[in-house]
């Protein structure tokens, strides 16, 4: 099983959209895929389920050290399971003082190693214990971000966190690259910021352009492919997934 965290401590950068459409797209290609929602806001979960109606969620993983297998749910999408979140997950941040706190998710995933092809983790917009758990459990990190100044300002902290985890806990962790989202290609800001971003991370050749299809797909509780497969954003996410899969072959 290949585990990929979609992480950025800044909100509004496209983490949930990227997590959803990457997981959905892999499942559509016949890959057994698990989407883990580790954000207490539960936005990924809300596409498939009513978070407040759940008996079990990622809260049980962190509070009771349940296994992910015990909380995951088969979605209406073939090959796609979700380990859902709900607001009560925020209460579990108190585990930060526990010695084995960074390893809880990794241990909870261990028995799914041979059952799933991919695990995609939708991280919260912070460098909390949840994001740290995701990075400890992951093989790769993908960083969605916008081509704007405030996105660049937050990169250093994330880069330092990833470097520290790679050095001290998870030497196999790699940054696969940054995915530029909500791109406005003709603006001077975009033309200025993109070269700056390349100093920090590899940038995926594919970017996701600004447009209404993504937001409308969330309202419809669908992937952008299902909502409007001919939209530019749907085609761009398809291209991103192909690039992602090609990177794994290198």
C-alpha positions as CSV (number, residue, x, y, z in Angstrom):
1,X,0.0,0.0,0.0
2,X,1.3,3.4,-1.0
3,X,0.3,6.1,1.5
4,X,0.1,9.7,0.4
5,X,-0.5,12.7,2.6
6,X,-2.1,15.8,1.1
7,X,-0.8,18.5,3.4
8,X,-0.5,22.3,3.8
9,X,-0.9,24.1,7.0
10,X,-2.6,27.0,5.2
11,X,-6.4,26.7,4.6
12,X,-8.1,27.1,1.3
13,X,-5.2,25.7,-0.8
14,X,-7.2,22.7,-2.2
15,X,-6.2,19.9,0.1
16,X,-9.7,18.4,0.4
17,X,-10.4,18.8,-3.3
18,X,-7.1,17.2,-4.2
19,X,-7.6,14.4,-1.7
20,X,-11.1,13.6,-3.0
21,X,-10.3,13.7,-6.7
22,X,-7.0,11.8,-6.3
23,X,-8.7,9.0,-4.3
24,X,-11.7,8.9,-6.6
25,X,-9.5,8.9,-9.7
26,X,-7.4,6.0,-8.4
27,X,-10.5,4.0,-7.5
28,X,-11.8,4.6,-11.0
29,X,-8.6,3.1,-12.4
30,X,-9.4,-0.1,-10.4
31,X,-7.0,0.6,-7.5
32,X,-8.3,-0.4,-4.1
33,X,-8.1,3.0,-2.4
34,X,-8.7,4.2,1.2
35,X,-9.3,7.9,1.8
36,X,-8.6,9.0,5.4
37,X,-10.1,12.2,6.6
38,X,-7.9,13.4,9.5
39,X,-9.4,16.9,9.6
40,X,-11.9,17.6,12.4
41,X,-13.8,19.8,9.9
42,X,-14.7,16.5,8.1
43,X,-15.2,18.1,4.7
44,X,-14.1,15.0,2.8
45,X,-16.4,12.9,4.9
46,X,-19.3,15.1,4.2
47,X,-19.2,14.3,0.5
48,X,-20.0,10.6,1.3
49,X,-21.6,10.6,4.8
50,X,-23.3,12.6,7.5
51,X,-20.4,13.1,9.9
52,X,-22.6,13.7,12.9
53,X,-24.5,10.4,12.3
54,X,-21.4,8.3,12.6
55,X,-20.9,5.7,15.4
56,X,-17.2,5.3,14.6
57,X,-14.7,7.7,13.1
58,X,-11.0,8.7,13.2
59,X,-11.8,9.9,16.7
60,X,-11.8,6.3,17.8
61,X,-8.3,5.8,16.3
62,X,-6.8,8.5,18.4
63,X,-8.8,8.1,21.6
64,X,-9.2,4.4,21.8
65,X,-6.4,3.2,19.4
66,X,-8.9,1.4,17.3
67,X,-7.7,0.0,13.9
68,X,-8.6,1.9,10.7
69,X,-10.3,-1.3,9.5
70,X,-12.8,-0.8,12.4
71,X,-13.9,2.6,11.3
72,X,-13.6,2.6,7.5
73,X,-16.8,2.6,5.3
74,X,-17.3,1.4,1.8
75,X,-18.5,4.4,-0.3
76,X,-20.9,4.3,-3.3
77,X,-17.8,4.5,-5.5
78,X,-16.4,1.1,-6.4
79,X,-12.9,0.4,-4.9
80,X,-13.1,3.5,-2.6
81,X,-13.4,3.3,1.2
82,X,-13.3,6.2,3.6
83,X,-12.1,6.4,7.2
84,X,-14.4,9.3,8.2
85,X,-13.9,12.2,10.5
86,X,-16.2,14.3,12.7
87,X,-15.8,17.4,14.8
88,X,-15.1,15.3,18.0
89,X,-11.7,14.4,16.5
90,X,-10.5,17.9,17.7
91,X,-10.8,16.6,21.3
92,X,-8.1,14.0,20.5
93,X,-5.4,16.7,20.2
94,X,-4.7,16.1,23.9
95,X,-2.8,13.0,23.0
96,X,0.2,15.2,22.0
97,X,1.9,14.4,25.3
98,X,1.7,10.7,24.9
99,X,5.1,9.1,24.0
100,X,3.8,7.1,21.0
101,X,1.4,9.9,19.8
102,X,3.1,10.3,16.3
103,X,2.8,6.6,15.6
104,X,-0.9,6.1,16.3
105,X,-2.1,6.3,12.7
106,X,0.8,4.3,11.3
107,X,0.1,1.4,13.7
108,X,-3.6,1.6,13.0
109,X,-3.0,1.1,9.3
110,X,-0.6,-1.8,9.6
111,X,-3.1,-4.6,9.0
112,X,-4.4,-3.0,5.8
113,X,-1.0,-3.0,4.1
114,X,-1.8,-5.9,1.8
115,X,-5.4,-5.1,1.2
116,X,-5.2,-1.6,-0.3
117,X,-3.3,-0.3,-3.2
118,X,-3.4,3.3,-2.1
119,X,-4.2,5.4,1.0
120,X,-4.8,9.1,0.6
121,X,-4.8,11.2,3.7
122,X,-6.6,14.5,3.8
123,X,-4.8,16.6,6.4
124,X,-6.1,19.5,8.5
125,X,-4.9,23.1,7.8
126,X,-2.3,23.0,10.6
127,X,0.9,21.3,11.7
128,X,-1.0,19.5,14.4
129,X,-0.5,16.1,15.9
130,X,-2.9,14.8,13.1
131,X,-0.7,16.1,10.3
132,X,2.4,14.7,12.1
133,X,0.6,11.3,12.3
134,X,-0.2,11.5,8.6
135,X,3.4,12.3,7.7
136,X,4.8,9.5,9.9
137,X,2.5,7.0,8.2
138,X,3.2,8.2,4.6
139,X,5.5,7.3,1.8
140,X,4.9,10.6,0.0
141,X,3.6,14.1,0.5
142,X,1.8,16.2,-2.1
143,X,1.4,19.9,-1.3
144,X,-1.5,21.7,-2.9
145,X,-1.0,25.5,-2.9
146,X,-2.0,28.6,-4.8
147,X,0.4,30.8,-6.7
148,X,0.2,33.7,-4.3
149,X,2.4,35.3,-1.7
150,X,0.7,34.0,1.4
151,X,1.0,30.5,0.2
152,X,4.8,30.9,-0.2
153,X,5.1,32.4,3.2
154,X,3.8,29.3,4.9
155,X,6.0,26.8,2.9
156,X,9.1,27.0,5.1
157,X,7.3,25.7,8.2
158,X,5.9,22.8,6.4
159,X,9.2,22.0,4.8
160,X,11.0,22.1,8.1
161,X,8.3,19.7,9.6
162,X,8.7,17.3,6.8
163,X,12.5,17.4,7.0
164,X,12.4,16.8,10.7
165,X,10.0,13.8,10.5
166,X,12.1,12.3,7.6
167,X,15.3,12.7,9.7
168,X,14.0,11.5,13.1
169,X,11.0,9.2,12.5
170,X,10.2,8.3,8.8
171,X,13.3,8.2,6.6
172,X,11.2,6.9,3.6
173,X,9.1,10.0,3.5
174,X,9.4,12.0,0.3
175,X,7.9,15.2,-1.1
176,X,6.5,14.1,-4.4
177,X,5.8,17.7,-5.3
178,X,3.5,20.7,-5.1
179,X,0.3,20.9,-7.0
180,X,-0.6,24.5,-8.0
181,X,-4.4,24.9,-7.6
182,X,-6.9,27.7,-8.5
183,X,-4.4,28.9,-11.1
184,X,-4.9,32.2,-12.9
185,X,-2.2,31.7,-15.6
186,X,-2.1,35.1,-17.2
187,X,-1.6,37.2,-14.1
188,X,1.7,38.9,-13.2
189,X,1.5,37.4,-9.7
190,X,1.4,33.9,-11.0
191,X,4.3,34.4,-13.4
192,X,6.3,35.8,-10.5
193,X,5.4,33.3,-7.8
194,X,5.8,30.0,-9.7
195,X,9.6,30.4,-10.2
196,X,9.8,31.1,-6.4
197,X,7.9,27.9,-5.6
198,X,10.3,25.8,-7.6
199,X,13.1,26.8,-5.2
200,X,11.3,24.9,-2.4
201,X,9.7,21.9,-4.2
202,X,9.3,20.1,-7.4
203,X,6.1,21.5,-9.1
204,X,3.8,19.1,-10.9
205,X,3.7,19.9,-14.6
206,X,-0.1,19.7,-14.3
207,X,-1.9,22.5,-12.5
208,X,-5.5,23.0,-11.6
209,X,-7.0,26.1,-13.1
210,X,-9.4,28.5,-11.4
211,X,-13.1,27.7,-12.2
212,X,-16.5,26.9,-10.8
213,X,-16.6,23.2,-11.6
214,X,-14.8,22.2,-8.4
215,X,-16.9,24.2,-6.0
216,X,-20.1,23.1,-7.8
217,X,-19.0,19.4,-7.5
218,X,-18.7,19.8,-3.7
219,X,-22.2,21.1,-3.5
220,X,-23.4,18.2,-5.6
221,X,-21.4,15.8,-3.3
222,X,-19.5,14.4,-6.3
223,X,-16.0,14.2,-7.7
224,X,-15.3,16.8,-10.4
225,X,-15.2,13.8,-12.9
226,X,-18.7,12.8,-12.0
227,X,-20.0,16.3,-11.9
228,X,-18.7,17.5,-15.2
229,X,-16.1,15.2,-16.9
230,X,-15.7,17.6,-19.8
231,X,-14.7,20.5,-17.5
232,X,-11.2,21.9,-17.6
233,X,-10.7,21.0,-13.9
234,X,-11.8,17.4,-14.4
235,X,-9.3,17.0,-17.3
236,X,-6.6,18.6,-15.3
237,X,-7.1,16.3,-12.3
238,X,-7.0,13.4,-14.7
239,X,-3.7,14.7,-16.0
240,X,-2.4,15.1,-12.4
241,X,-3.3,11.5,-11.5
242,X,-1.4,10.2,-14.6
243,X,1.6,12.3,-13.6
244,X,1.3,11.0,-10.0
245,X,1.3,7.4,-11.2
246,X,4.2,8.0,-13.6
247,X,6.2,9.4,-10.7
248,X,5.7,6.2,-8.8
249,X,7.3,4.3,-11.7
250,X,10.5,6.3,-11.6
